[in-house]
Amino acid sequence: SSSTRESGTDTKAVESTRRASRLTMVGVVLLVLGMCCLGWVAYQYVGTNLVAQHAYRTEARALRAVWLEQRKGDPLDTSQLSPRPGEPIGLLRIPVLGAGYEVPILSGTGSDVVAKGVGHYVSTALPGQIGNFSLTGFRVTHGQPFARLLGLAAGDEIILETRDAIYTYVLDEPPGQLTVKSTDTWVIAPVPGKPELKPDQPLITLTTCPDLFHSAKRSVGFGHLIRTERK
């Protein structure tokens, strides 16, 4: 009958409306999730850089103020003392990367430490010491201090400032020429690649991830100390 047909039509219309509503809700949820993902990516690749770069400048000013006070009250050279995990031990400058390039060097290589500057492998020598002073840093996110590390060339200077001295190293083998596995710890040995040898000069090793995303590879550069200026 006509009433039965009308009832069936109404039921189909209601079901169609419900289906459309469900699809709309699913679409809204997917849109929100997509926006959240984009927001997270934007924060990782932009937000963390802005936060970290501001922190770099603040840390550098604070560290210099601490050094000044320490030198006034303590004439002893503390550059050879073992720092605590996460403690700033110096400032890194790479002149070829610009006059404004200055990044705190922190003790340790944990993700929470490297997010605030460049990390020092605690098993390696301290700045200016005989042995291999080794650093690691991000190429992307968290200030990306080593973003342009792969563009360095042999002969480029690496400057480390501590409370008592300024150490100038020069690159012998730039990071863009050597990539190893992250498990290849020979690169931070006292004499890289030559475990049988005892170091007889201050060396430096710089490591970073060669890819824009996390990988199991590391780009590595090597250099040696050429000049020490006492403050």
N, C-alpha and C positions, 0 to 999 in steps of 0.2 A: 504494500500500500504506500501512498505518498508520505504518510507520517513515518513509516518505517524507513523509507529512503532518506527523509529529512534527518531522522535520528542518526542514521549511519553517517550521513554527511557531516553532521555536527561533531560526531565522535572523531572522525578523521581530521576535522579542522582543529579540534582540541589537541589531538595527538601530534599533529603537525606543529602546532604552536609550542607544545612542550618540547618537541624535538629541537625546534629552532632555539628555544631558550637554553636548553642544555648545551647546544653547540656554541651559543653566544658566551655562556659561562666558561666553557672549555677554552674558547678563544681569548677571553679576558685573562684567565689564569696563565695561559701560555705567554700572553703579552707581558703580564707582570713579571713572570719568571725571566723572560728575555730581557726586560729592562733591568732587572736585578743583576743578571749576568753581565750586561753591558756596563752597569754601574760599578760592579766589582772589578771588571777589567780596566775601566777608566781609572779607578782609584789605584789599582796596582801599578799601572803604567804612567800615570800622571800624578795622582794624589800623593803616593809614597815618595815620589821624587821631590815634590814641593816641600813636604814635611822634612825629609832627610836633608835637603840642601839648606833649609833654614837651621836645622839642628847642627849641620857642619859649621856654619858661621858662628853660632852660639857657642859650640864646644871649643872652637879655635880661640875665641876671645877669652872664655873662661880658663882655658888651659894656659894661655900666656899670662893671665893674671896670677894664677897659682904658681907658675914658674918664677915670676917676679918676686912674689912673697917668699918663696922657698930659697931663692938665691940670696935674699937679704938676710935670712935667718940661718941658712945652712950652706956653708961654702963647699961642702963635700959634693963630689960627682956621684949622682945617684943613677946615672944612665945605665949602669950595669946591674942594678937590682931587679929581681924578678917581680914584675907587676902582677896584680890580682886580675882574674878573669873579667873581661869587659872594661878594664881600666885603660884610659888613654895613655899612650906611651910616647906619642909624638904627632907630628903633622907631615903629611906627604904633599910635595909639590912636583909637578912635571911641567917645566917651562914651555915645552912645545905645545901643550894643551891650553895655554893661555895664562896671562898674568893673574887671573882670578881663581885659578885652579888650586884649591887647598882642601885636603880631606883629612879628618882625624884618623890616626892609626890606633886601633884598640887591641888589647890582648885577647887572643882567642879567635876561633873561626866558626863558632856556632851561628846559626841563622839569626838569632836575636842580636848577636854582636855585629855581624857583617851588615845588618840592616841599618846600623848607625855610622858606618864608616868603612874603612878597609880593615881586615882582620890579620893579625900576626899569628903565624903558626908557633905556638908556645914551645915546641920542641926544637926550634931553630934559634940561631944567634940573635942577639939584640942589635940595634943600630950601631954601626961602627965596630962591632966585635969581629974577631977572626972567626970565620965560619960563614954560614949561609943565612942571612936575614930574609925570611920568606913571607910574602903577603898574598892575600886573596881578596877579591872584591866583585861586586855585581856589575854586569854589563847593562842590564835593564832593571828597572824598579829600584826603590830604596836609594834614590840619589844617583844611581848608575855611575859610580865613580870610575869604573873601568870601561865605560861605553866606547871610548876611542882607543883602548889599549892596543887593539890589533893593528892600528895604523902607525904605531911607533916604529922607528927605524934604528938600526945600529948607530951608536954615537949619541943618541938622545940622552939627556941627563935626567936622573931621578934624585930629588932632593928630600932628605929626611931631616926634620928639625926636632931636637929634643930639648930638655931643659938646659943642658950645658953645652950643646954643640950643634952644628949644622953639617950633615954628611952629604956629600955629592957622589953619587954612583953614576956610571955610564953603562948603557946597554951594549952588550956584546952580541947577543942573539935575541932579536925582537920576538914578541909573542905571536906575531902573525905567521912565523915560520915553523912553529912546532906545536903539534896537538898530540896529547897523550890521553890515556884512560885516567879517570879520577882516582883509580887505585894504584897508579904508578907513583909511589911515594919517593922514588929515587930523585925526583926533581927538587925535593926540598932537603936532600941529604947534605951534610957539611960540605962535601965536594960533589955536586950533582953528577950522577952516573958513574962515580968512581968511589965506591964504598971502601976500597982498600987504602985510599989516601987520606992523610990527615990534612985539614985545611991550613993554609999558611997566609991567607989574606982575607979581608972582608968581602963577601959576595952578597948578591941580592937575587932573589927569584920572585917574579910576579906571576900569579896564576888567575885565570878567569874562565868562565864558561864560554866556548866559542859560538854557541847558538843563542838565539833570542829567547828560547825557552830552556827549561832545565834539561840537562843531558848528562851522560856519564863520561863526557870528554872534557878536557881542560887545555886551554891554550897557555903556553908557558914561555916566559922570557927570562934571560939570565944577564947579569951584569956584575961589575966589580967597583969597589970604592976607589975614587981618584983624588978626593980632597976632604979634609976635615978642618972646620973652622971652630975653634973654641970661643965661647961667648965671654 
